Amino acid sequence: MPKILLVEDNEMNRDMLSRRLQRKGYSVVTAEDGEKGLLLARSEMPDLILMEHKPSADGRLGSNSSPQG
């Protein structure tokens, strides 16, 4: 069964999409932010990662806030 990591900060959206994917036969692992998503990506080795956050300049899954300068 393909495993999907879903990174979504909105709990209702995360729950809704997770249930829909599970009904389609996917195994779903969820994270509520990029840092937890990064840890799960390394430990769970998902087949696909769905996220709204963009990776930071160093390639890590980070927040979408702009750097302070």
C-alpha positions in Angstrom: 0.0 0.0 0.0 1.5 3.4 -1.0 2.4 5.6 2.0 1.7 9.4 1.8 3.0 12.0 4.2 0.5 14.8 4.5 1.9 18.1 6.0 -0.9 20.5 6.7 -1.3 23.0 9.5 -5.1 23.3 9.3 -6.5 20.5 11.4 -9.8 20.2 9.6 -8.1 20.1 6.2 -5.6 17.6 7.4 -8.3 15.3 8.8 -10.5 15.6 5.7 -7.8 14.9 3.2 -6.3 12.1 5.3 -9.7 10.3 5.5 -10.2 10.7 1.7 -6.8 9.3 0.9 -7.3 6.4 3.3 -10.7 5.5 1.6 -8.8 5.4 -1.7 -6.4 2.8 -0.2 -3.4 4.9 0.9 -1.6 4.6 4.1 -1.4 8.2 5.5 1.0 9.7 8.0 0.3 13.3 9.0 2.3 16.3 10.4 1.0 19.7 11.4 4.1 21.6 10.4 7.3 21.4 8.3 9.6 20.5 11.2 7.5 17.5 12.2 7.1 16.7 8.5 10.8 16.5 8.0 11.2 14.1 10.9 8.5 11.9 9.6 9.8 12.0 6.1 13.1 10.7 7.4 11.6 8.0 9.6 8.6 6.9 7.6 10.1 7.0 4.1 6.8 7.9 2.4 6.2 7.3 -1.3 4.8 10.8 -1.7 4.8 14.0 0.4 1.9 16.4 0.1 2.6 19.8 1.7 1.7 23.5 1.4 5.1 24.6 2.9 8.0 25.3 0.5 11.4 24.0 1.4 13.7 26.6 2.8 16.9 27.7 1.0 18.9 24.9 2.7 16.4 22.3 1.4 14.7 21.7 4.8 11.0 21.8 5.2 10.5 25.1 6.9 7.9 27.7 7.5 6.6 30.0 4.8 7.5 33.1 6.7 10.1 35.5 5.3 13.5 35.8 7.0 14.1 38.7 9.2 16.8 41.0 7.9 
